[in-house]
């Protein structure tokens, strides 16, 4: 398949009902992509985790769901051929400061032929909040410091192709106050240095526009800092319903193009593909 001609033609972050908080089957996501002129999509449902602190009901699929997930993506792939939509097999994996908690997840990643592995630090789950409490991180400054430090460790691990919604700490009430990137510039800049050194992508995640403070992830200032380092970007809608496939891509890309964004990336077979915009 030749390189895609423009950014609107791929969406690299969407879910299935197996996670317990999404709706619509994979065929419907393909149809939505086709209707929106998108030629490539990647499913990235939440990876199974055995620990109770990660694997909460309604949060992610269970390990015994994996065969069904593979089948659903394969059915979507076959359907996509008739619609002119390439369907890729991805996963949204976890990032966490306790590497022992990542061992079984790492084994699963290695055992599956994923095209794309997203890394996410879901700070709102007990896994990270309990870790913060155990390490006496109670102030917003301490929480933000550890959040970005942990994301940096994820980038350096080589486990992930891209880090999703990198500033999601600003929503879901882990912080007591407002998130201002300027106030935490040293922590964020240090994180971006690690990302640049590791040659890992960050994700432009348009779901930020429909939740919390209604700003795209990452915040435009963080985006500018990342572009200054020539950090590569993937793009995803984080769709939990077919109606959101490709949502807000045009306005976000235009905004970030003005900041200096010149290309976007997706992964096929674990290999990064580059598309100019």
C-alpha positions as CSV (number, residue, x, y, z in Angstrom):
1,X,0.0,0.0,0.0
2,X,1.5,3.4,-0.9
3,X,2.0,6.1,1.6
4,X,-1.2,7.9,2.5
5,X,-1.5,11.3,1.0
6,X,-2.7,13.3,4.0
7,X,-3.2,13.2,7.7
8,X,-7.0,12.7,7.7
9,X,-6.6,9.3,6.2
10,X,-5.4,7.5,9.3
11,X,-6.6,7.2,12.9
12,X,-4.4,5.2,15.2
13,X,-6.3,4.9,18.4
14,X,-9.7,3.3,18.9
15,X,-11.4,0.9,21.2
16,X,-13.9,-2.0,21.2
17,X,-16.7,-3.0,23.6
18,X,-14.3,-5.5,25.1
19,X,-12.9,-2.8,27.3
20,X,-16.3,-2.3,28.9
21,X,-16.6,1.4,28.2
22,X,-16.9,1.6,24.4
23,X,-19.7,0.8,22.1
24,X,-20.1,-0.3,18.5
25,X,-18.5,-3.3,16.8
26,X,-15.3,-3.2,14.8
27,X,-17.2,-3.4,11.5
28,X,-19.0,-0.1,12.4
29,X,-15.6,1.6,13.1
30,X,-14.5,0.6,9.6
31,X,-17.7,1.9,8.0
32,X,-17.3,5.2,9.9
33,X,-13.7,5.5,8.7
34,X,-14.8,4.9,5.1
35,X,-17.6,7.5,5.4
36,X,-15.0,10.0,6.7
37,X,-12.4,9.4,4.0
38,X,-10.0,7.6,6.3
39,X,-8.1,4.8,4.6
40,X,-6.2,3.3,7.6
41,X,-7.3,2.7,11.2
42,X,-5.6,0.9,14.1
43,X,-7.6,-0.7,16.9
44,X,-5.9,-0.2,20.3
45,X,-8.1,-1.7,23.0
46,X,-6.8,-1.7,26.6
47,X,-4.4,-4.5,27.3
48,X,-5.3,-7.2,29.9
49,X,-3.7,-6.8,33.3
50,X,-3.9,-9.4,36.0
51,X,-3.5,-7.1,39.0
52,X,-6.8,-6.0,40.6
53,X,-5.5,-2.5,40.7
54,X,-5.3,-2.4,36.9
55,X,-7.9,-4.9,35.7
56,X,-11.0,-3.2,37.0
57,X,-14.4,-4.2,35.6
58,X,-15.4,-1.8,32.8
59,X,-11.8,-0.6,32.3
60,X,-10.1,-3.2,30.1
61,X,-10.6,-6.6,28.4
62,X,-9.5,-9.8,30.3
63,X,-6.8,-12.1,29.1
64,X,-9.3,-14.6,27.9
65,X,-10.8,-11.9,25.7
66,X,-7.6,-11.8,23.5
67,X,-8.7,-14.5,21.0
68,X,-12.0,-12.7,20.6
69,X,-10.2,-9.4,20.1
70,X,-7.9,-10.9,17.4
71,X,-11.0,-12.3,15.7
72,X,-12.8,-9.0,15.8
73,X,-9.9,-7.1,14.3
74,X,-9.4,-9.7,11.6
75,X,-13.1,-9.5,10.7
76,X,-12.7,-5.7,10.5
77,X,-9.6,-6.2,8.3
78,X,-11.5,-8.4,5.9
79,X,-14.4,-6.0,5.8
80,X,-12.1,-3.1,5.4
81,X,-10.7,-4.5,2.1
82,X,-14.2,-4.0,0.6
83,X,-14.3,-0.5,1.9
84,X,-10.8,0.7,1.0
85,X,-9.8,0.9,4.7
86,X,-6.7,-0.9,5.9
87,X,-7.2,-2.2,9.4
88,X,-4.2,-2.7,11.7
89,X,-3.9,-4.6,15.0
90,X,-2.7,-2.6,18.0
91,X,-3.0,-2.4,21.8
92,X,-3.0,0.3,24.4
93,X,-0.6,-0.9,27.0
94,X,0.1,0.5,30.5
95,X,3.0,2.5,31.8
96,X,3.7,2.2,35.5
97,X,6.7,3.0,37.8
98,X,6.7,-0.6,39.3
99,X,8.4,-2.7,36.6
100,X,7.5,-5.9,38.3
101,X,3.9,-5.1,37.4
102,X,4.9,-4.9,33.8
103,X,6.4,-8.4,33.4
104,X,3.3,-10.3,32.4
105,X,2.1,-7.4,30.2
106,X,5.5,-7.4,28.4
107,X,5.2,-11.1,27.8
108,X,1.8,-10.6,26.2
109,X,3.1,-7.8,24.0
110,X,5.9,-10.0,22.8
111,X,3.6,-12.9,22.1
112,X,1.2,-11.0,19.8
113,X,1.8,-9.7,16.3
114,X,0.8,-6.1,17.2
115,X,1.4,-3.5,14.5
116,X,1.3,-0.7,17.0
117,X,1.8,-0.5,20.8
118,X,0.6,2.7,22.6
119,X,1.8,3.4,26.1
120,X,-0.5,5.1,28.5
121,X,-0.1,6.1,32.1
122,X,-3.7,6.0,33.5
123,X,-3.1,8.1,36.6
124,X,-6.7,7.9,37.6
125,X,-6.5,4.1,38.3
126,X,-5.6,2.8,41.8
127,X,-2.4,1.5,40.4
128,X,-0.8,4.9,40.1
129,X,-2.7,6.7,42.8
130,X,-1.7,4.0,45.4
131,X,1.9,4.3,44.2
132,X,1.8,8.1,44.7
133,X,0.4,7.6,48.2
134,X,3.0,4.9,49.1
135,X,5.8,7.3,48.0
136,X,4.3,10.3,50.0
137,X,3.5,12.3,46.8
138,X,0.7,14.4,48.0
139,X,1.2,17.8,46.4
140,X,0.3,18.6,42.8
141,X,4.0,19.4,42.1
142,X,5.0,16.0,43.4
143,X,2.3,14.2,41.5
144,X,3.2,15.9,38.2
145,X,6.9,15.3,38.8
146,X,6.4,11.6,39.2
147,X,3.9,11.4,36.4
148,X,6.3,12.8,33.8
149,X,9.2,10.9,35.3
150,X,7.3,7.7,34.8
151,X,6.3,8.6,31.3
152,X,9.9,9.2,30.6
153,X,10.8,5.8,31.9
154,X,8.2,4.3,29.6
155,X,9.7,6.2,26.6
156,X,13.2,4.8,27.5
157,X,12.0,1.3,27.9
158,X,11.7,0.6,24.2
159,X,8.3,-1.1,24.9
160,X,6.0,1.4,23.2
161,X,5.9,3.0,19.7
162,X,4.0,6.1,20.9
163,X,2.9,7.6,24.2
164,X,-0.8,8.4,24.2
165,X,-2.5,11.6,25.6
166,X,0.8,12.6,27.3
167,X,-0.7,15.3,29.5
168,X,-3.8,13.5,30.5
169,X,-2.8,14.1,34.2
170,X,-4.6,17.5,33.8
171,X,-8.0,15.7,33.8
172,X,-9.7,13.1,36.1
173,X,-9.1,14.8,39.4
174,X,-5.7,13.4,40.4
175,X,-4.6,17.0,40.8
176,X,-6.1,19.4,43.3
177,X,-5.5,22.5,41.2
178,X,-5.4,23.5,37.5
179,X,-2.6,22.1,35.3
180,X,-0.4,24.9,33.9
181,X,2.5,23.6,31.7
182,X,4.5,26.8,32.4
183,X,4.4,26.1,36.1
184,X,5.9,22.6,35.5
185,X,8.1,23.4,32.6
186,X,11.3,21.8,34.0
187,X,9.5,18.5,34.6
188,X,7.9,18.5,31.2
189,X,11.1,19.6,29.4
190,X,13.0,16.8,31.1
191,X,10.4,14.3,30.0
192,X,10.5,15.6,26.4
193,X,14.3,15.3,26.4
194,X,14.0,11.6,27.2
195,X,11.4,11.1,24.5
196,X,13.6,12.8,21.9
197,X,16.6,10.7,23.0
198,X,14.5,7.5,22.8
199,X,13.1,8.3,19.3
200,X,9.6,7.4,20.6
201,X,6.5,9.1,19.2
202,X,4.0,11.2,21.2
203,X,0.3,11.1,20.3
204,X,-1.9,13.9,19.3
205,X,-5.1,12.8,20.9
206,X,-8.2,14.7,19.9
207,X,-10.4,13.3,22.7
208,X,-9.0,16.1,24.9
209,X,-11.5,18.4,23.1
210,X,-14.5,16.6,24.5
211,X,-13.5,16.2,28.1
212,X,-12.0,18.0,31.1
213,X,-10.7,21.4,30.0
214,X,-11.6,20.8,26.3
215,X,-8.0,21.2,25.0
216,X,-6.3,18.7,22.7
217,X,-3.6,16.4,24.1
218,X,-0.9,17.5,24.2
219,X,-1.5,21.1,25.2
220,X,-0.3,23.5,22.4
221,X,2.6,24.7,24.5
222,X,3.8,21.2,25.2
223,X,3.4,20.5,21.5
224,X,5.6,23.4,20.7
225,X,8.3,22.2,23.1
226,X,8.1,18.8,21.5
227,X,8.3,20.1,17.9
228,X,11.3,22.2,18.9
229,X,13.0,18.8,19.7
230,X,11.7,17.3,16.4
231,X,9.8,14.6,18.3
232,X,7.6,12.5,15.9
233,X,3.9,12.3,16.4
234,X,1.1,9.8,15.8
235,X,-2.5,10.9,15.8
236,X,-5.6,9.2,17.2
237,X,-9.2,10.1,18.1
238,X,-9.3,7.7,21.1
239,X,-12.7,6.7,19.8
240,X,-15.0,4.8,22.1
241,X,-17.8,5.0,19.6
242,X,-17.8,4.9,15.7
243,X,-19.1,8.4,15.5
244,X,-15.9,9.8,16.9
245,X,-13.5,8.2,14.4
246,X,-11.3,11.0,13.0
247,X,-13.0,13.6,15.1
248,X,-11.6,17.2,15.1
249,X,-8.6,16.1,13.0
250,X,-8.8,19.0,10.6
251,X,-8.9,21.8,13.1
252,X,-6.2,20.2,15.3
253,X,-3.8,19.5,12.4
254,X,-4.3,23.1,11.1
255,X,-3.5,24.5,14.5
256,X,-0.4,22.3,15.0
257,X,0.8,22.9,11.4
258,X,1.0,26.5,12.3
259,X,3.3,25.5,15.2
260,X,5.6,23.7,12.8
261,X,4.1,20.1,12.5
262,X,5.2,18.8,9.1
263,X,4.5,15.1,9.2
264,X,2.7,12.3,11.1
265,X,3.4,8.7,11.7
266,X,1.7,5.3,12.0
267,X,3.0,1.8,12.5
268,X,2.6,-1.3,10.4
269,X,4.3,-4.4,11.6
270,X,6.0,-2.4,14.3
271,X,7.7,-0.2,11.6
272,X,7.2,3.5,11.6
273,X,5.6,5.0,8.5
274,X,6.0,8.7,7.8
275,X,3.4,10.9,6.0
276,X,3.9,14.5,5.2
277,X,1.0,16.9,5.8
